[in-house]
Amino acid sequence: MGSLDRDEERRREARAILERVARETSPQVGAGIEGTFSGVRRHFSAADADPGDRIEVMGTRIGRGLGLVAFVILAALLVMRWIG
């Protein structure tokens, strides 16, 4: 009976390992999107600016925000020009 218990334990362990490998290697549906959004959030919050210099952080945030607004306006003008 000891060998049967040992075989069953090995099967459970092998099954657990296979499930873990499948879980770790399966593509994460939201992982890419989440990474993109967190990168955008870090960019617009000026995470790469010197945190000790509040003026640099605020200037970076304002500049990047205005750049986004300018991009949206120019894209809208291009679409309006293209459509009509």
Backbone as a chain_set.jsonl record, in Angstrom:
{"seq": "MGSLDRDEERRREARAILERVARETSPQVGAGIEGTFSGVRRHFSAADADPGDRIEVMGTRIGRGLGLVAFVILAALLVMRWIG", "coords": {"N": [[0.804, -1.189, 0.0], [2.041, 1.176, 0.523], [3.494, 1.951, -1.725], [1.463, 2.618, -3.504], [0.33, 4.878, -2.299], [2.512, 6.592, -2.481], [2.76, 6.807, -5.283], [0.333, 8.06, -5.881], [0.707, 10.463, -4.552], [2.854, 11.505, -6.023], [1.558, 11.856, -8.484], [-0.322, 13.844, -7.83], [1.439, 15.919, -7.178], [2.769, 16.265, -9.632], [0.591, 17.032, -11.221], [-0.069, 19.456, -9.969], [2.24, 20.937, -10.515], [2.126, 21.048, -13.336], [-0.263, 22.512, -13.65], [0.493, 24.943, -12.486], [2.57, 25.75, -14.214], [1.106, 26.028, -16.59], [-0.586, 28.122, -15.842], [1.258, 30.192, -15.415], [2.412, 30.53, -17.92], [0.364, 31.068, -19.656], [-1.192, 33.436, -21.817], [-1.717, 36.669, -20.574], [-4.59, 38.429, -20.614], [-5.311, 41.086, -19.885], [-2.885, 42.143, -19.137], [-1.08, 43.42, -20.925], [-2.5, 45.703, -21.676], [-2.874, 46.9, -19.213], [-0.221, 47.444, -18.531], [0.391, 49.312, -20.511], [-1.377, 51.429, -19.873], [-0.438, 52.072, -17.31], [2.103, 52.965, -17.946], [1.488, 55.253, -19.458], [0.213, 56.734, -17.486], [2.369, 57.123, -15.693], [3.963, 58.67, -17.358], [2.458, 61.06, -17.804], [2.176, 61.926, -15.21], [4.624, 62.796, -14.616], [6.658, 61.121, -13.598], [9.276, 60.627, -14.2], [10.621, 62.951, -13.742], [12.616, 65.04, -11.539], [11.801, 64.392, -8.292], [12.316, 66.037, -6.124], [12.314, 68.616, -7.04], [9.82, 70.632, -7.28], [8.894, 72.53, -9.092], [9.921, 71.693, -11.546], [8.554, 69.263, -11.802], [5.837, 70.121, -11.901], [5.979, 71.79, -14.165], [6.671, 69.926, -16.113], [4.399, 68.276, -16.072], [2.419, 70.14, -16.885], [3.403, 70.871, -19.427], [3.328, 68.39, -20.792], [0.612, 67.859, -20.658], [-0.444, 70.023, -22.133], [0.714, 69.42, -24.565], [-0.655, 67.073, -25.198], [-3.26, 68.091, -25.458], [-2.876, 69.798, -27.657], [-2.223, 67.876, -29.599], [-4.66, 66.448, -29.789], [-6.375, 68.461, -30.725], [-5.163, 69.109, -33.212], [-5.386, 66.604, -34.479], [-8.172, 66.399, -34.621], [-8.734, 68.575, -36.307], [-7.459, 67.678, -38.618], [-9.011, 65.391, -39.235], [-11.5, 66.601, -39.659], [-10.873, 68.158, -41.9], [-10.232, 66.178, -43.704], [-12.636, 64.738, -43.927], [-14.546, 66.66, -44.744]], "CA": [[0.0, 0.0, 0.0], [2.904, 2.351, 0.595], [3.87, 2.4, -3.066], [0.289, 3.25, -4.111], [0.237, 6.217, -1.729], [3.606, 7.361, -3.048], [2.398, 7.083, -6.67], [-0.741, 9.058, -5.879], [1.302, 11.748, -4.158], [3.621, 11.984, -7.185], [0.597, 12.325, -9.489], [-0.849, 15.138, -7.374], [2.51, 16.899, -7.294], [2.967, 16.529, -11.062], [-0.578, 17.787, -11.678], [0.069, 20.811, -9.433], [3.309, 21.595, -11.273], [1.612, 21.337, -14.676], [-1.237, 23.606, -13.548], [1.231, 26.183, -12.223], [3.249, 26.126, -15.458], [0.084, 26.504, -17.526], [-1.071, 29.41, -15.365], [2.313, 31.184, -15.576], [2.756, 30.739, -19.32], [-0.793, 31.46, -20.459], [-1.175, 34.876, -22.056], [-2.558, 37.474, -19.706], [-5.38, 39.276, -21.497], [-5.269, 42.48, -19.482], [-1.557, 42.564, -18.696], [-0.518, 44.385, -21.871], [-3.264, 46.948, -21.581], [-2.574, 47.491, -17.904], [1.128, 47.994, -18.631], [0.334, 50.518, -21.337], [-2.011, 52.498, -19.109], [0.431, 52.505, -16.215], [3.168, 53.746, -18.562], [0.922, 56.562, -19.796], [-0.014, 57.431, -16.218], [3.678, 57.569, -15.207], [4.45, 59.722, -18.241], [1.746, 62.319, -17.582], [2.357, 62.378, -13.833], [6.014, 63.243, -14.563], [7.387, 60.24, -12.688], [10.688, 60.642, -14.55], [11.198, 64.232, -13.325], [13.211, 65.043, -10.205], [10.724, 64.628, -7.325], [12.701, 67.084, -5.192], [12.11, 69.915, -7.68], [8.382, 70.7, -7.554], [8.676, 73.356, -10.286], [10.173, 70.824, -12.703], [7.456, 68.288, -11.889], [4.636, 70.813, -12.379], [6.229, 72.215, -15.545], [6.61, 68.739, -16.97], [2.989, 67.881, -16.169], [1.709, 71.139, -17.7], [3.875, 70.733, -20.802], [2.822, 67.156, -21.391], [-0.838, 68.03, -20.812], [-0.676, 70.918, -23.274], [1.072, 68.662, -25.766], [-1.772, 66.167, -25.485], [-4.371, 68.914, -25.953], [-2.518, 70.224, -29.016], [-2.34, 66.714, -30.471], [-6.081, 66.15, -30.001], [-6.92, 69.518, -31.589], [-4.634, 68.928, -34.574], [-5.986, 65.389, -35.044], [-9.558, 66.721, -34.952], [-8.703, 69.419, -37.504], [-7.107, 66.818, -39.76], [-10.167, 64.555, -39.562], [-12.515, 67.489, -40.237], [-10.395, 68.547, -43.22], [-10.286, 65.0, -44.542], [-14.021, 64.372, -44.145], [-15.347, 67.621, -45.495]], "C": [[0.85, 1.258, 0.0], [3.277, 2.876, -0.777], [2.693, 3.069, -3.779], [0.114, 4.679, -3.591], [1.31, 7.133, -2.323], [3.302, 7.74, -4.505], [1.319, 8.162, -6.75], [-0.198, 10.438, -5.502], [2.112, 12.34, -5.309], [2.691, 12.521, -8.267], [0.034, 13.693, -9.107], [0.199, 16.238, -7.521], [2.751, 17.273, -8.763], [1.81, 17.351, -11.623], [-0.491, 19.244, -11.206], [1.138, 21.59, -10.19], [2.816, 21.969, -12.662], [0.596, 22.48, -14.661], [-0.543, 24.944, -13.32], [1.947, 26.672, -13.483], [2.252, 26.666, -16.472], [-0.417, 27.885, -17.128], [-0.028, 30.501, -15.606], [2.619, 31.481, -17.035], [1.577, 31.138, -20.186], [-0.786, 32.973, -20.645], [-2.166, 35.596, -21.144], [-3.282, 38.491, -20.573], [-5.218, 40.745, -21.141], [-3.891, 42.999, -19.136], [-0.953, 43.6, -19.634], [-1.201, 45.729, -21.793], [-2.953, 47.656, -20.273], [-1.184, 48.116, -17.916], [1.167, 49.272, -19.439], [-0.262, 51.675, -20.561], [-1.136, 52.98, -17.959], [1.612, 53.311, -16.757], [2.702, 55.146, -18.926], [0.712, 57.382, -18.532], [1.312, 57.954, -15.649], [4.207, 58.719, -16.04], [3.784, 61.058, -17.919], [1.819, 62.799, -16.137], [3.789, 62.824, -13.583], [6.82, 62.427, -13.556], [8.885, 60.244, -12.979], [11.375, 61.959, -14.189], [11.745, 64.101, -11.905], [12.141, 65.348, -9.162], [11.052, 65.712, -6.303], [12.461, 68.483, -5.739], [10.648, 70.022, -8.111], [8.08, 71.509, -8.809], [8.888, 72.516, -11.545], [9.037, 69.833, -12.892], [6.211, 68.961, -12.453], [4.805, 71.278, -13.827], [6.145, 71.061, -16.521], [5.168, 68.289, -17.158], [2.214, 68.842, -17.061], [2.105, 70.996, -19.163], [3.331, 69.496, -21.491], [1.313, 67.219, -21.582], [-1.173, 68.914, -21.998], [-0.307, 70.239, -24.592], [-0.032, 67.7, -26.172], [-2.958, 66.938, -26.051], [-4.098, 69.358, -27.388], [-2.649, 69.066, -30.002], [-3.796, 66.414, -30.796], [-6.702, 67.19, -30.932], [-6.445, 69.342, -33.025], [-5.215, 67.677, -35.241], [-7.431, 65.646, -35.451], [-9.621, 67.595, -36.204], [-8.372, 68.6, -38.751], [-8.292, 65.974, -40.194], [-11.255, 65.414, -40.21], [-12.137, 67.901, -41.646], [-10.536, 67.377, -44.192], [-11.723, 64.618, -44.888], [-14.729, 65.4, -45.043], [-14.564, 68.799, -45.886]], "O": [[0.409, 2.302, -0.481], [3.37, 4.086, -0.985], [2.897, 3.988, -4.574], [-0.213, 5.584, -4.358], [1.049, 8.297, -2.626], [3.56, 8.872, -4.914], [1.389, 9.063, -7.585], [-0.603, 11.451, -6.072], [2.06, 13.547, -5.545], [2.999, 13.53, -8.901], [-0.074, 14.588, -9.946], [-0.115, 17.353, -7.937], [2.917, 18.447, -9.093], [2.029, 18.269, -12.414], [-0.807, 20.16, -11.965], [0.959, 22.774, -10.475], [3.056, 23.085, -13.123], [0.596, 23.321, -15.559], [-0.94, 25.96, -13.891], [1.934, 27.865, -13.785], [2.528, 27.66, -17.143], [-0.647, 28.732, -17.992], [-0.388, 31.623, -15.963], [3.049, 32.59, -17.354], [1.767, 31.513, -21.343], [-0.416, 33.71, -19.731], [-3.308, 35.166, -20.979], [-2.641, 39.332, -21.204], [-5.005, 41.57, -22.03], [-3.737, 44.19, -18.864], [-0.364, 44.574, -19.165], [-0.549, 46.772, -21.838], [-2.788, 48.875, -20.242], [-0.989, 49.201, -17.368], [1.888, 50.21, -19.099], [0.278, 52.781, -20.581], [-1.101, 54.176, -17.669], [2.075, 54.242, -16.099], [3.431, 56.118, -18.727], [0.996, 58.579, -18.506], [1.38, 59.09, -15.178], [4.828, 59.641, -15.51], [4.465, 62.074, -17.777], [1.548, 63.969, -15.868], [4.136, 63.19, -12.46], [7.574, 62.984, -12.759], [9.684, 59.903, -12.107], [12.594, 62.068, -14.318], [11.389, 63.182, -11.168], [11.616, 66.461, -9.142], [10.142, 66.254, -5.676], [12.41, 69.443, -4.969], [10.282, 69.553, -9.189], [7.118, 71.214, -9.518], [8.117, 72.619, -12.499], [8.604, 69.59, -14.019], [5.591, 68.438, -13.378], [3.874, 71.171, -14.625], [5.614, 71.201, -17.623], [4.758, 67.958, -18.271], [1.432, 68.406, -17.905], [1.244, 71.0, -20.043], [2.92, 69.555, -22.65], [0.79, 66.69, -22.563], [-2.071, 68.602, -22.78], [-0.954, 70.467, -25.614], [-0.31, 67.533, -27.36], [-3.59, 66.495, -27.011], [-4.988, 69.302, -28.237], [-3.133, 69.253, -31.118], [-4.133, 66.154, -31.952], [-7.469, 66.84, -31.829], [-7.247, 69.419, -33.956], [-5.505, 67.692, -36.437], [-7.877, 65.174, -36.497], [-10.471, 67.378, -37.068], [-8.951, 68.818, -39.815], [-8.558, 65.848, -41.389], [-11.864, 65.002, -41.198], [-13.008, 67.985, -42.512], [-10.909, 67.559, -45.351], [-12.001, 64.217, -46.019], [-15.427, 65.031, -45.988], [-15.093, 69.707, -46.527]]}, "num_chains": 1, "name": "protein.A"}
